[in-house]
Amino acid sequence: MANQELTASPTDSETPTLQQLNILTLFPEAVQAYFNIGVTGRAVERSVIDIHCVNFRDYAQGNYKAVDDLPFGGGAGMVIQAEPVAKAIDDLPLSGRQRGTVVLLAPTGKVFTQRDAERLSQSEAITFVCGRYEGIDARLNIEYVNEVFSIGDYILSGGELAAMVIIDAIARLKPGVLNNSESATHESHSLGGDQLLEHPHYTRPATWRGHEVPPVLLSGHHKRIQTWRREESIKATARVRPELLENIDLSPAERSLIERLRRGE
Ligand code: ADE
């Protein structure tokens, strides 16, 4: 394998407790598939998280098992009824699952951040409720929902992708999930890192289609490489997400670098 060198990542000898993650959805098979692969699959395999997908249509009444109905007050679309979702939540202990924090995924929620991932990764259990159509009857929130999260300012067809995004972000923070080479501490937005966007990365070959790797990275000069990476992080953040720089401790030299960037120098 190329470039084993680079920075050592911390090894974590703690044995994590199993985190119960329930996902209430109309598409359990599609959601489940994501937990058979990659880092999330590894988290399941290593008994770091237990994924329990429930189709809340199973809790609907009538021959057609309808879970939606017309909105009171009129308007377009259908609304998911509170009762089938509530029953699915109430039933979790019967299948030996803890309910924990109930998280609703909706575009009306607070935008999910790495800070939320860090906080939720400490919970014993979380139940994710995935809406579809125009959403879920708002009275479910009063009775059951502890937090509402959006994954960004755009409208998805349902909460499933958002639940998968959030679980992925949580699972990779848990001890024993990432291998040493995949350390989560120096990534963009990481609290353990510097909350800047990450500097660019390069691997072999040193020249690719005429583009050279920045020479400092080939210098073997650790301190200079660190300085270069920090400056590149600051530049990337200033260019793409300038608002992030407001909450970061910067040295006077770094502040003047940002000033120069702002002046277009
Ligand atoms: N459901 C539909 N759009 C969503 C979004 N942006 N985030 C979370 N859940 C959603």
Residues whose N, C-alpha, C, O or C-beta is under 5 A from the ligand:
A	BS01	ADE	L105 A106 P107 F149 S150 I151 G152 Y154 I155 L156 S157 G158 G159 A162
